[in-house]
Amino acid sequence: MSIKPLEACFRRDLVDFLHKLNDIEDCESAYQLILALGQSLEYPTVIYEYCHDYTRSDELLFMRTNMPSGFRKMEELFDRKEKVIPGRLHARDNLTMGVSGLEFVEVYSEFPKFERKLKLAKMVSGLRSGFGIPLRTPNPRTRAGFGVASKLPREPFLENLEKNGMLLAFAAWHTHMKIMQLQTLEQERPELTENQTTYLQLLCDGLLDKQISDKMGISHSGVRKYQLAISKKLGVTQRAQIVSEALRLGYSSDGNMIANPEKNTGLWDMKIEV
């Protein structure tokens, strides 16, 4: 495979990764590709997570990771808050990568129980250091992120991060977008008119019928008309169910998909290697 002139500005392993990613046709293969890249750079563990909420584990939509099964059992020792913070809080407030692991326990001084969790994680998996890569999603109610973890002590880890961190971040972004693209192609959604899509977007934004009426310049009965038509197309009966189903399928204001994978789409449901 020849390298185009502009590609010569990038590391060869990144260029090779992107070319392979471009040819992939399923989500699992995309994950396996970035897992192989991480392992080649001394990060044997790769986590990919998509969620609605930043602090509640029950709002997790999916996770794909090769964490050992013992790590999953360890999670049961903590309540839901310690399971997911501070990683998700960082992803909510930052576009930058955030370090993690027992080697950086001082970062989590605000979360006393987290030190215990990091110590157990090292005992269970040998993992000492890692970093998380926040990923933005088209749907403002959701967040995603990649995490990579290593057995490296602090100083070698920081040297590795300086050398390979941006490469992995770049690969993570492209893998995330590839998976979103594949999910969009796999999902089916009913076709809506332009006005129906506008109504649905306003409804999902939390507007009441009166507000929707004012925004769209239609009567209250017109709002009800759109609600009934969309209910029929989505196969639901109640107003709240319309929002839930719309978020599951993912509609944007122009009628295109907002790739928003849910557990029942068959992507991954906490698939963890043994």
C-alpha positions in Angstrom: 0.0 0.0 0.0 1.5 3.3 -1.1 1.5 6.3 1.2 0.0 9.5 -0.2 2.1 12.6 0.2 0.0 14.1 3.0 -0.1 10.8 4.9 3.7 11.0 5.1 3.2 13.6 7.8 1.6 10.9 10.1 3.1 7.9 11.8 3.0 4.9 9.7 1.2 2.7 12.3 -1.6 5.3 12.5 -2.0 5.4 8.7 -2.1 1.6 8.5 -4.7 1.6 11.3 -6.9 4.1 9.5 -6.8 2.2 6.2 -7.7 -1.0 7.9 -10.5 0.7 9.9 -11.9 2.1 6.6 -12.5 -1.4 5.3 -14.2 -2.8 8.4 -17.8 -3.6 8.1 -18.9 -4.5 11.7 -18.5 -3.0 15.2 -16.7 -5.9 16.8 -14.0 -5.8 14.2 -13.5 -2.1 14.8 -13.1 -2.8 18.5 -10.7 -5.6 17.9 -8.6 -3.4 15.6 -8.1 -0.6 18.3 -7.5 -3.3 20.9 -4.7 -4.7 18.8 -3.2 -1.2 18.4 -3.4 -0.5 22.1 -1.7 -3.8 22.9 1.1 -3.0 20.4 1.7 0.2 22.4 1.8 -1.5 25.8 -1.9 -0.9 26.7 -3.3 -4.4 26.9 -6.8 -3.3 28.1 -9.2 -1.2 26.0 -12.6 0.0 27.3 -15.2 1.6 25.1 -18.3 3.0 26.8 -21.4 4.8 25.7 -23.8 6.3 28.3 -26.7 8.6 28.9 -25.6 9.8 32.3 -22.3 10.6 34.0 -22.7 9.2 37.4 -25.3 6.4 37.3 -24.2 3.0 36.2 -27.8 2.0 35.3 -27.7 4.6 32.5 -24.9 2.7 30.8 -26.0 1.9 27.2 -23.1 -0.4 26.3 -19.6 -1.2 27.2 -17.1 -3.3 25.3 -13.9 -4.2 27.2 -11.4 -7.0 27.5 -11.1 -6.4 31.3 -10.8 -9.8 33.1 -14.0 -11.2 34.6 -12.6 -10.7 38.1 -12.8 -7.0 37.5 -16.5 -7.2 36.9 -17.0 -9.0 40.2 -14.9 -6.4 42.0 -17.3 -3.7 40.7 -20.0 -5.3 42.8 -18.2 -4.2 46.0 -19.0 -0.5 45.2 -22.2 1.4 44.9 -23.1 2.9 41.6 -21.3 6.2 42.2 -17.9 4.7 42.7 -18.4 2.5 39.7 -18.4 5.3 37.2 -16.8 8.5 38.7 -14.6 10.4 38.3 -14.0 9.2 34.7 -17.4 10.2 33.5 -17.3 13.5 35.3 -14.0 14.2 33.5 -15.7 13.3 30.2 -18.6 15.6 30.9 -16.4 18.7 31.6 -13.3 18.2 29.4 -12.2 17.5 25.9 -8.8 16.4 27.2 -7.6 13.0 28.2 -7.6 12.1 31.9 -5.1 9.8 33.7 -6.3 7.0 35.9 -5.0 4.1 37.9 -3.2 3.6 41.3 -0.2 5.4 40.0 -2.3 8.6 40.0 -4.3 8.0 43.1 -3.7 11.6 44.3 -5.9 12.9 41.4 -8.9 11.3 43.1 -8.5 12.7 46.6 -12.1 14.0 46.5 -13.3 10.4 46.1 -11.9 8.4 49.2 -13.4 5.1 48.1 -11.8 5.3 44.7 -8.3 4.7 46.2 -9.5 1.3 47.5 -11.1 0.5 44.1 -7.8 1.3 42.3 -5.8 -0.9 44.7 -8.2 -3.8 44.1 -8.0 -3.2 40.3 -4.3 -3.6 40.5 -4.6 -6.8 42.5 -7.2 -8.3 40.2 -5.7 -7.2 36.8 -2.2 -5.9 37.5 -3.2 -2.6 35.8 -1.5 0.4 37.4 -2.0 3.3 35.0 -4.1 4.4 32.1 -6.0 7.3 30.5 -9.4 8.0 29.3 -10.3 9.7 26.0 -13.7 11.6 26.1 -15.7 11.4 23.0 -18.5 13.7 22.0 -21.7 12.4 20.5 -24.3 14.0 18.2 -26.9 13.5 20.9 -26.3 16.1 23.7 -27.8 13.6 26.3 -25.1 11.1 25.7 -21.4 10.7 26.1 -18.9 8.1 25.1 -15.3 7.4 25.9 -12.4 5.1 25.2 -10.1 4.1 28.1 -6.7 2.3 27.8 -4.9 0.7 30.8 -1.4 -0.6 31.3 0.8 -2.3 33.8 3.4 0.5 33.5 4.7 2.4 36.6 4.2 6.1 36.6 7.3 7.4 34.9 7.4 4.9 32.1 3.7 5.4 31.6 4.1 9.2 31.3 6.8 8.7 28.7 4.6 6.3 26.8 1.7 8.7 27.0 3.8 11.5 25.6 4.9 9.3 22.8 1.7 7.5 21.9 -1.2 9.3 23.6 -2.2 11.5 20.7 -2.0 8.5 18.3 -4.4 6.5 20.5 -6.7 9.5 20.9 -6.8 10.0 17.1 -7.4 6.3 16.6 -10.2 6.3 19.3 -12.0 9.2 17.6 -12.0 7.5 14.3 -13.0 4.1 15.7 -15.9 5.8 17.6 -17.1 7.5 14.4 -16.8 4.2 12.5 -18.9 2.4 15.0 -21.5 5.2 15.0 -21.6 5.0 11.2 -22.0 1.2 11.3 -24.8 1.5 13.8 -26.6 4.1 11.7 -26.5 1.8 8.7 -27.7 -1.2 10.7 -30.7 0.6 12.4 -34.0 1.1 10.7 -36.3 4.0 11.4 -39.7 5.2 10.1 -39.6 8.1 7.7 -41.0 11.3 9.1 -42.0 14.5 7.3 -40.0 17.7 7.9 -42.7 19.0 10.2 -43.0 15.8 12.1 -39.2 15.8 12.6 -39.4 19.3 13.9 -42.1 18.4 16.3 -40.2 15.3 17.5 -37.0 17.4 18.1 -38.9 19.9 20.2 -40.6 17.2 22.1 -37.3 15.5 22.9 -35.9 18.9 24.0 -38.5 18.8 26.7 -40.9 21.5 25.4 -44.6 21.3 26.5 -47.4 21.2 23.9 -48.1 25.0 24.3 -44.4 25.8 23.7 -44.3 23.5 20.7 -47.5 25.2 19.4 -45.8 28.6 19.7 -42.5 27.5 18.2 -44.2 25.8 15.2 -46.9 28.4 14.7 -49.7 25.8 14.8 -52.8 25.2 17.0 -53.0 22.8 19.9 -55.0 20.4 17.8 -52.2 20.5 15.2 -49.7 19.5 17.9 -51.9 16.6 18.8 -52.1 15.6 15.2 -48.3 15.3 14.9 -48.2 13.4 18.2 -50.7 10.8 17.0 -49.1 10.4 13.6 -45.6 9.9 15.2 -47.0 7.6 17.8 -48.4 5.4 15.1 -45.1 5.4 13.1 -43.0 4.5 16.2 -45.5 1.9 17.5 -46.1 3.6 20.9 -49.1 5.2 22.6 -47.9 7.6 25.2 -46.1 11.0 24.9 -43.2 9.8 27.1 -42.9 6.6 25.0 -42.4 8.8 21.9 -39.4 10.5 23.5 -37.9 7.2 24.7 -38.3 5.5 21.3 -37.0 8.6 19.5 -33.9 8.7 21.6 -33.4 5.0 21.0 -33.6 5.4 17.3 -32.0 8.8 17.3 -33.4 11.6 15.2 -31.7 14.9 14.5 -33.5 18.1 13.5 -32.9 17.5 9.8 -34.4 14.0 9.9 -31.1 12.1 9.8 -30.0 9.6 12.4 -28.3 10.5 15.6 -26.4 7.3 16.2 -27.4 6.5 19.7 -27.0 2.7 20.3 -29.1 1.1 23.0 -28.7 -2.3 24.7 -31.4 -3.9 22.6 -29.8 -3.0 19.2 -27.4 -5.9 19.6 -24.2 -4.0 19.6 -22.7 -5.0 22.9 -24.2 -5.5 26.4 -21.3 -5.3 28.8 -19.3 -7.9 26.8 -16.3 -8.6 29.0 -13.6 -11.2 28.2 -12.9 -14.1 30.6 
